[in-house]
Amino acid sequence: MPFVLHKQPCTLCGGSDPVSVNDNGTGWCFTCVKAIPNYSTSEVQLTDTVTDFGVYQRNSKMEDLSTGATDHGATFNALTDRKISKETAKKYGVKSTTINGNIDKHYYPYYNGHEFSCNKVRLQNKDFAWTSSPKEVGLFGENLFKAGGKFITLTEGECDAMAAYELMGSKWPVVSIRSGAAGGVGDVKKSLEYLESYENIIINMDNDKYGKEAALLIAKLLTPGKAKIMTMPVDFKDANDMLRQGKHSTYVSAFWDAKVYTPSGVLNLSDQFEAYQKLRTEKKTAIPYPWGGLNTKLEGMRAGELITLTGGTGLGKSSVTREIEHWLINNTEDNVGVIALEENWGRTAEGIMAVEANAKLHLDSVKATYTDEQMDGFYKKVFMGENDGRVWIHSHHGITNIDEIFSKLRYMIIGLDCKWIVLDHLHMLVLSALENDERKSIDSIMHRLRTMVEETGCGMVLVSHLRRVDGNTGHENGIETGLNHLRGSQSIAQLSDCVISLERNQQSDDAIEASTTKVRVLKSRYTGNTGVACSLLYDDCTGRLRELDAYDESQFNGDII
């Protein structure tokens, strides 16, 4: 299936030259990694990604590549056509074949983690093919450099990565996106946590319109201050171009002159009229709370809000968060991320399953009443089926580095597209900060959380503790809470869009009162409504919370705790 045209534009991804067209009118976009059934149509429609890449090669000589992830006798050589040394090629695992002493094909290895996945094959005419599906692979070169460090450079192509590595004296990690400029954002999302582990991320895309646009889009994904965009001298297209011309010192200067990406945040309002019209007409979709009283006070919860849930020890914060997590999973189509820093992922998952089962599954005595098939059914109902791939849970139990936690948060939100995050709890983050001043730690953490919510537009439910009160009457006696009871810092109240407090008199002689939690709104930036929203009765038989209109014993059907 020989091609008749190559380096054609793609109307879908916007690439200027990623498409080859075969003699039968079909095409292949190597940026989209998709087949084009009829390139001659005025509006090109792309098919789903094809996993049998041997069918869609740009040259009939490449048909042997459909046999799998192989290198077909290639060996480590200097890539003389690109002026890349044998040492660098071997470092990156790049092999090549020759015909009559000339380089014929490059074989770029791609990995899923540290496991080899497939080769990307490059011909002399810059055509490309994959030996198998690259769907799960990371960045080119990612397997070579351990996470964490001062600098990492991101380029637009494999040869550019190797060239940049040589130009910088083989001292700093260099990796490349796999899909060209148009696919760079998707590639970076997959490896976001890895890139974010570095202090400085030097973005070195091609020196053309598409490369410059890609650099800006990629920079926006990264933590402010980390991304630095490298400006190439006008006479050079890319890093490999500079290597071939021996411009080592020029490249080094451009590297160290890379400018921190700073999004513009100062606007002249006379220029923003159209943007304002769009903003005015846009309505944020509110997701209702599981309980009517809260919806009356707050008119639901919205993406882009930081919601703080607080209460004394043993007053039901975990039960409320489980209900909210289960509610978000079953009443939205959004991805949901859960970070519970005081428990392992299995306990978190089983807590959400317990809401689905209406049973206290954390108790062995209760769990024993269900068959393995029934337990598997609860798991599949909540996390698989219609919800498959939508629920993400942090797998580490205990205190970790604060920056690592924020890195995972950012990865969940941006890389995994989680629209809702439940973070339990704030004061475990404070412990992970390892600072002596609790107030300063909370200030810093709250500002980082607020910034993350604003930048990403995610909705976040944050669990926080109350401080101990003076006197003989504590939170376990059901005292009325206020914003001044929040533990550690006023920034919790200031930076939260909504603060919800739980109150319960655990010491009451009245069994119903001792089992009922008042839900009080302490702050609502959206509605301005505060005060008691509803009362939730804990059912000891099911472990569920049920909304009551009042303390009415006749409404209670379970056992009293």
Secondary structure by P-SEA (a helix, b strand, c coil): cccccccccccccccccccccccccbbbbcccccccccccccbbbbcccccccccccccccccccccccccccccccccccccccaaaaaaaccccccccccccbbbbbbbcccccccccccccccbbbbccccccccccccccccccccbbbbbccaaaaaaaaaaacccbbbbbbcccccaaaaaaaaaccccccccbbbbbccccaaaaaaaaaaaaacccccbbbbbcccccccaaaaaaacaaaaaaaaaaacccccccccccccccaaaaaaaaacccbbbbcccaaaaaaccccccccbbbbbbcccccaaaaaaaaaaaaaacccbbbbbbbccccaaaaaaaaaaaaaccccccaaaaaaccaaaaaaaaaaccccccccccccccccccccaaaaaaaaaaaaccccccbbbbccaaaaaaaaccccaaaaaaaaaaaaaaaaaacbbbbbbbbbbcccccccccccccccccccccccccccccccbbbbbbbcccccccccccbbbbbbccccccccccccbbbbbcccccbbbbbccccccccccccc
